[in-house]
């Protein structure tokens, strides 16, 4: 995906893996520190609010949407089954 200078894209209630291919990207989302990505850098972002990505200059990025967000996983996925030693 290509963004022109100052172009903003927004995603809601999701988890994204964001990969900067060229240019400079500014990432911001609620309850977080902002992130700047330069070519070759990536970030994984989860938010129940808006995730905003702005290009400081013409930029290219790849977005991978994570299929399941952590709060959508069944509770039992985090519980380890322990079998007693015989």
Wavefront OBJ file of the C-alpha trace (Angstrom):
o trace
v 0.000 0.000 0.000
v 1.286 3.459 -0.865
v 0.556 6.647 1.059
v 1.174 10.181 -0.135
v 2.729 12.840 2.098
v 0.484 13.528 5.153
v -2.064 10.890 4.118
v -3.705 9.157 7.085
v -5.343 5.735 7.233
v -7.357 4.533 10.219
v -8.349 1.113 11.521
v -10.698 0.353 14.392
v -10.727 -2.425 16.983
v -8.084 -4.679 15.479
v -4.556 -6.050 15.612
v -2.164 -5.151 12.791
v 1.410 -5.972 11.900
v 2.691 -2.855 10.141
v 5.825 -3.027 7.986
v 7.425 0.154 6.619
v 8.849 -0.532 3.163
v 9.867 3.052 2.307
v 9.376 6.566 3.652
v 8.546 7.393 7.289
v 5.352 6.398 9.104
v 3.864 7.730 12.318
v 1.692 5.296 14.282
v -0.631 6.361 17.070
v -3.356 4.556 19.018
v -5.119 5.051 22.386
v -3.212 4.431 25.628
v 0.150 4.103 23.893
v 3.313 5.907 23.022
v 3.474 7.018 19.400
v 5.835 5.081 17.146
v 7.859 6.180 14.131
v 8.719 3.511 11.567
v 11.503 3.841 9.020
v 12.193 1.484 6.102
v 12.778 -2.066 7.309
v 11.070 -1.507 10.674
v 7.845 -3.178 11.815
v 5.379 -2.885 14.672
v 2.568 -5.042 15.978
v -0.324 -2.925 17.272
v -3.478 -4.005 19.111
v -6.190 -1.523 19.977
v -9.873 -1.506 20.778
v -9.872 2.100 19.560
v -8.492 3.713 16.412
v -5.070 2.879 15.019
v -3.900 5.808 12.867
v -1.007 5.663 10.428
v 0.293 8.862 8.824
v 2.994 9.188 6.183
v 5.491 12.006 6.813
v 6.582 11.714 3.168
v 5.545 9.451 0.273
v 5.691 5.989 1.840
v 4.996 2.331 1.174
v 3.836 -0.128 3.807
v 2.541 -3.644 4.180
v -0.273 -4.417 6.599
v -0.951 -7.878 7.949
v -4.206 -8.081 9.864
v -4.003 -10.625 12.667
v -7.004 -12.937 12.443
v -7.719 -13.282 16.156
v -7.264 -10.563 18.715
v -6.100 -11.694 22.149
v -9.398 -10.772 23.805
v -11.301 -12.957 21.313
v -9.397 -16.131 22.166
v -11.149 -18.677 24.374
v -10.116 -18.502 28.023
v -8.895 -22.099 28.063
v -6.190 -21.387 25.481
v -4.146 -19.737 28.242
v -4.486 -22.644 30.667
v -1.822 -25.310 30.485
v -2.862 -28.893 30.947
v -0.630 -30.506 33.506
v -0.568 -34.258 33.759
v 0.876 -35.784 36.895
v 4.066 -37.798 36.521
v 3.532 -41.555 36.931
l 1 2 3 4 5 6 7 8 9 10 11 12 13 14 15 16 17 18 19 20 21 22 23 24 25 26 27 28 29 30 31 32 33 34 35 36 37 38 39 40 41 42 43 44 45 46 47 48 49 50 51 52 53 54 55 56 57 58 59 60 61 62 63 64 65 66 67 68 69 70 71 72 73 74 75 76 77 78 79 80 81 82 83 84 85 86
